[in-house]
Amino acid sequence: MSHGLDAISVPAARRHEFNTEMVEFFRHRDGTGMFGFLTSCRLAADDGVLPTDGD
């Protein structure tokens, strides 16, 4: 974060999904699902927070 990377918060309601994706990540050594999950968490956090054009 000190280098400009943003934190991603995983909502408690999605912890089972997080755990499942982590297991798949370690079992298959493929982060595609985990990156998709983390992206969805980040986009959900941005919803309603970032200004939109015209507002």
N, CA, C and O atoms as a MOPAC input file, in Angstrom:
PM7 MOZYME 1SCF
protein

 N      0.81100 1    -1.17700 1     0.00000 1
 C      0.00000 1     0.00000 1     0.00000 1
 C      0.86600 1     1.25500 1     0.00000 1
 O      0.44800 1     2.29900 1    -0.50300 1
 N      2.04900 1     1.15900 1     0.55300 1
 C      2.93300 1     2.32300 1     0.54800 1
 C      3.44300 1     2.63800 1    -0.85600 1
 O      4.03100 1     3.69700 1    -1.07800 1
 N      3.22300 1     1.72800 1    -1.80000 1
 C      3.63500 1     1.93500 1    -3.19100 1
 C      2.44900 1     2.23900 1    -4.09300 1
 O      2.54500 1     2.09300 1    -5.31200 1
 N      1.32800 1     2.66200 1    -3.50700 1
 C      0.17600 1     3.05900 1    -4.29600 1
 C     -0.82600 1     1.96400 1    -4.58300 1
 O     -1.80000 1     2.20200 1    -5.29800 1
 N     -0.62100 1     0.77000 1    -4.05000 1
 C     -1.59600 1    -0.30100 1    -4.25100 1
 C     -2.73600 1    -0.12800 1    -3.26200 1
 O     -2.51900 1     0.22400 1    -2.10300 1
 N     -3.93400 1    -0.37600 1    -3.72400 1
 C     -5.09800 1    -0.21600 1    -2.88700 1
 C     -5.41300 1    -1.51600 1    -2.14500 1
 O     -5.13600 1    -2.60700 1    -2.64300 1
 N     -5.98500 1    -1.38700 1    -0.96800 1
 C     -6.41300 1    -2.55800 1    -0.19500 1
 C     -7.74000 1    -3.06300 1    -0.75500 1
 O     -8.54500 1    -2.28300 1    -1.26600 1
 N     -7.95700 1    -4.34900 1    -0.65700 1
 C     -9.22500 1    -4.94200 1    -1.05400 1
 C     -9.81700 1    -5.59700 1     0.17500 1
 O     -9.18200 1    -6.44200 1     0.80800 1
 N    -11.02800 1    -5.20800 1     0.51000 1
 C    -11.71900 1    -5.77000 1     1.65800 1
 C    -12.64900 1    -6.87800 1     1.18700 1
 O    -13.43100 1    -6.69000 1     0.25500 1
 N    -12.56000 1    -8.03100 1     1.83500 1
 C    -13.45000 1    -9.14700 1     1.52600 1
 C    -14.57700 1    -9.12000 1     2.55400 1
 O    -14.32600 1    -9.29600 1     3.74700 1
 N    -15.81500 1    -8.90200 1     2.10800 1
 C    -16.92700 1    -8.86800 1     3.05400 1
 C    -17.09700 1   -10.20200 1     3.78100 1
 O    -16.90200 1   -11.26700 1     3.19500 1
 N    -17.45600 1   -10.13300 1     5.04600 1
 C    -17.64200 1   -11.34500 1     5.84900 1
 C    -18.66800 1   -12.29000 1     5.22100 1
 O    -18.54100 1   -13.51000 1     5.32400 1
 N    -19.67700 1   -11.72200 1     4.57400 1
 C    -20.71700 1   -12.54200 1     3.94600 1
 C    -20.17300 1   -13.38100 1     2.78900 1
 O    -20.81400 1   -14.34100 1     2.36100 1
 N    -18.99400 1   -13.01800 1     2.28400 1
 C    -18.41400 1   -13.73600 1     1.14500 1
 C    -17.20300 1   -14.57600 1     1.54400 1
 O    -16.42800 1   -14.99800 1     0.68600 1
 N    -17.03900 1   -14.82000 1     2.85100 1
 C    -15.84900 1   -15.54400 1     3.31200 1
 C    -15.79500 1   -16.98000 1     2.80000 1
 O    -14.71300 1   -17.49200 1     2.51100 1
 N    -16.95400 1   -17.63600 1     2.68300 1
 C    -16.96300 1   -19.00400 1     2.16500 1
 C    -16.48000 1   -19.03000 1     0.71300 1
 O    -15.70500 1   -19.90100 1     0.31800 1
 N    -16.94900 1   -18.06600 1    -0.06700 1
 C    -16.50800 1   -17.95300 1    -1.46400 1
 C    -15.00600 1   -17.68800 1    -1.52900 1
 O    -14.30700 1   -18.26000 1    -2.36500 1
 N    -14.51300 1   -16.82000 1    -0.64800 1
 C    -13.06900 1   -16.53700 1    -0.57900 1
 C    -12.29000 1   -17.81300 1    -0.27900 1
 O    -11.30900 1   -18.12500 1    -0.95300 1
 N    -12.73600 1   -18.54800 1     0.74000 1
 C    -12.03400 1   -19.77900 1     1.13200 1
 C    -12.03700 1   -20.80300 1     0.00600 1
 O    -11.02800 1   -21.46300 1    -0.24300 1
 N    -13.16500 1   -20.93400 1    -0.66900 1
 C    -13.26500 1   -21.87500 1    -1.78700 1
 C    -12.30100 1   -21.49200 1    -2.90700 1
 O    -11.60900 1   -22.34900 1    -3.45600 1
 N    -12.25900 1   -20.20800 1    -3.24300 1
 C    -11.35100 1   -19.74500 1    -4.30300 1
 C     -9.89200 1   -19.94300 1    -3.90200 1
 O     -9.06000 1   -20.27300 1    -4.74800 1
 N     -9.57200 1   -19.74800 1    -2.63000 1
 C     -8.19400 1   -19.95000 1    -2.17800 1
 C     -7.78900 1   -21.41500 1    -2.29300 1
 O     -6.67000 1   -21.72000 1    -2.70500 1
 N     -8.68400 1   -22.31400 1    -1.93400 1
 C     -8.39400 1   -23.74800 1    -2.06200 1
 C     -8.12100 1   -24.08800 1    -3.52400 1
 O     -7.15600 1   -24.78400 1    -3.83700 1
 N     -8.98400 1   -23.58900 1    -4.42000 1
 C     -8.78400 1   -23.84100 1    -5.84900 1
 C     -7.46600 1   -23.24600 1    -6.34700 1
 O     -6.77000 1   -23.85300 1    -7.16100 1
 N     -7.14100 1   -22.07800 1    -5.85900 1
 C     -5.88400 1   -21.42900 1    -6.23800 1
 C     -4.68700 1   -22.30300 1    -5.84900 1
 O     -3.78600 1   -22.52000 1    -6.66000 1
 N     -4.67800 1   -22.79100 1    -4.63800 1
 C     -3.54600 1   -23.61200 1    -4.19500 1
 C     -3.54300 1   -24.99500 1    -4.82100 1
 O     -2.47400 1   -25.54200 1    -5.09200 1
 N     -4.71000 1   -25.57300 1    -5.05600 1
 C     -4.77500 1   -26.91700 1    -5.64800 1
 C     -4.31100 1   -26.91000 1    -7.09800 1
 O     -3.57000 1   -27.79700 1    -7.52100 1
 N     -4.74400 1   -25.91300 1    -7.85500 1
 C     -4.48500 1   -25.91300 1    -9.29000 1
 C     -3.40000 1   -24.93100 1    -9.72400 1
 O     -3.00600 1   -24.90200 1   -10.89000 1
 N     -2.92500 1   -24.13200 1    -8.77900 1
 C     -1.90400 1   -23.12100 1    -9.07900 1
 C     -2.33100 1   -22.20500 1   -10.23000 1
 O     -1.54500 1   -21.84700 1   -11.10700 1
 N     -3.60900 1   -21.84800 1   -10.17800 1
 C     -4.18800 1   -20.96000 1   -11.18100 1
 C     -4.98800 1   -19.89000 1   -10.44700 1
 O     -5.98100 1   -20.19800 1    -9.78900 1
 N     -4.56600 1   -18.65600 1   -10.55600 1
 C     -5.19400 1   -17.56700 1    -9.82600 1
 C     -6.34600 1   -16.89300 1   -10.53200 1
 O     -6.85700 1   -15.88400 1   -10.04600 1
 N     -6.77300 1   -17.42600 1   -11.67100 1
 C     -7.82200 1   -16.77100 1   -12.45800 1
 C     -9.09200 1   -16.55400 1   -11.64300 1
 O     -9.62800 1   -15.44500 1   -11.62700 1
 N     -9.57900 1   -17.57700 1   -10.97500 1
 C    -10.79700 1   -17.46200 1   -10.17800 1
 C    -10.63400 1   -16.50900 1    -9.01100 1
 O    -11.53500 1   -15.72900 1    -8.70200 1
 N     -9.47600 1   -16.57700 1    -8.36200 1
 C     -9.22600 1   -15.70600 1    -7.21600 1
 C     -9.13700 1   -14.25000 1    -7.64200 1
 O     -9.67100 1   -13.37200 1    -6.96400 1
 N     -8.46900 1   -13.98600 1    -8.75800 1
 C     -8.39300 1   -12.61300 1    -9.25000 1
 C     -9.77500 1   -12.09300 1    -9.62100 1
 O    -10.08300 1   -10.92700 1    -9.37200 1
 N    -10.60300 1   -12.93300 1   -10.20700 1
 C    -11.97500 1   -12.53800 1   -10.52300 1
 C    -12.76800 1   -12.21700 1    -9.26900 1
 O    -13.51200 1   -11.23800 1    -9.22400 1
 N    -12.60200 1   -13.05000 1    -8.25400 1
 C    -13.29200 1   -12.81900 1    -6.98200 1
 C    -12.84100 1   -11.50000 1    -6.35500 1
 O    -13.67400 1   -10.69100 1    -5.94500 1
 N    -11.54200 1   -11.28300 1    -6.28100 1
 C    -11.02600 1   -10.04900 1    -5.67800 1
 C    -11.44900 1    -8.81900 1    -6.47800 1
 O    -11.74300 1    -7.77200 1    -5.90200 1
 N    -11.47900 1    -8.94400 1    -7.79600 1
 C    -11.94400 1    -7.84200 1    -8.62600 1
 C    -13.39500 1    -7.51700 1    -8.31500 1
 O    -13.76500 1    -6.34600 1    -8.22800 1
 N    -14.21800 1    -8.54300 1    -8.14600 1
 C    -15.63200 1    -8.30000 1    -7.83900 1
 C    -15.79000 1    -7.62800 1    -6.48200 1
 O    -16.68000 1    -6.79600 1    -6.30500 1
 N    -14.93600 1    -7.97800 1    -5.52000 1
 C    -14.97800 1    -7.31100 1    -4.21400 1
 C    -14.60000 1    -5.84700 1    -4.34900 1
 O    -15.22800 1    -4.98400 1    -3.73600 1
 N    -13.59400 1    -5.56300 1    -5.13700 1
 C    -13.13900 1    -4.17900 1    -5.32400 1
 C    -14.18500 1    -3.34600 1    -6.04900 1
 O    -14.45000 1    -2.20500 1    -5.67000 1
 N    -14.77600 1    -3.91500 1    -7.08900 1
 C    -15.80000 1    -3.19000 1    -7.83700 1
 C    -17.03000 1    -2.93200 1    -6.96400 1
 O    -17.63400 1    -1.86300 1    -7.04900 1
 N    -17.40000 1    -3.89200 1    -6.13700 1
 C    -18.53400 1    -3.69900 1    -5.23600 1
 C    -18.24200 1    -2.59300 1    -4.23000 1
 O    -19.14000 1    -1.83000 1    -3.87200 1
 N    -17.00500 1    -2.49900 1    -3.77300 1
 C    -16.63000 1    -1.44500 1    -2.82800 1
 C    -16.68200 1    -0.08000 1    -3.49100 1
 O    -17.00300 1     0.91500 1    -2.84200 1
 N    -16.37000 1    -0.02400 1    -4.77300 1
 C    -16.40100 1     1.24100 1    -5.50900 1
 C    -17.81800 1     1.69200 1    -5.84100 1
 O    -18.05000 1     2.87900 1    -6.07100 1
 N    -18.75500 1     0.76900 1    -5.86900 1
 C    -20.11900 1     1.09500 1    -6.26000 1
 C    -20.69600 1     2.17000 1    -5.33700 1
 O    -20.85200 1     1.95700 1    -4.13500 1
 N    -21.00000 1     3.29800 1    -5.90900 1
 C    -21.56900 1     4.38900 1    -5.13600 1
 C    -20.55100 1     5.25600 1    -4.42200 1
 O    -20.92200 1     6.21700 1    -3.74800 1
 N    -19.25600 1     4.92900 1    -4.55900 1
 C    -18.22300 1     5.69600 1    -3.87200 1
 C    -17.51300 1     6.63400 1    -4.83300 1
 O    -17.23200 1     7.78500 1    -4.49800 1
 N    -17.22600 1     6.13900 1    -6.02100 1
 C    -16.50700 1     6.94500 1    -6.99500 1
 C    -17.46200 1     7.90800 1    -7.69800 1
 O    -18.59000 1     7.53600 1    -8.02000 1
 N    -17.02500 1     9.12500 1    -7.93400 1
 C    -17.89400 1    10.06300 1    -8.64900 1
 C    -18.10700 1     9.62900 1   -10.09400 1
 O    -17.22900 1     9.01900 1   -10.70300 1
 N    -19.25700 1     9.94100 1   -10.62700 1
 C    -19.54400 1     9.61700 1   -12.02000 1
 C    -19.59800 1    10.92100 1   -12.80400 1
 O    -19.76600 1    11.99000 1   -12.21800 1
 N    -19.46100 1    10.84100 1   -14.10800 1
 C    -19.54300 1    12.03100 1   -14.96100 1
 C    -20.92800 1    12.64700 1   -14.85400 1
 O    -21.93500 1    11.94200 1   -14.92100 1
 N    -20.97500 1    13.94300 1   -14.69000 1
 C    -22.24500 1    14.63600 1   -14.65200 1
 C    -22.84900 1    14.77700 1   -13.27000 1
 O    -23.89800 1    15.40400 1   -13.12100 1
 N    -22.22400 1    14.21800 1   -12.26900 1
 C    -22.75700 1    14.33800 1   -10.90500 1
 C    -22.03200 1    15.39400 1   -10.12100 1
 O    -22.35200 1    15.62700 1    -8.95500 1

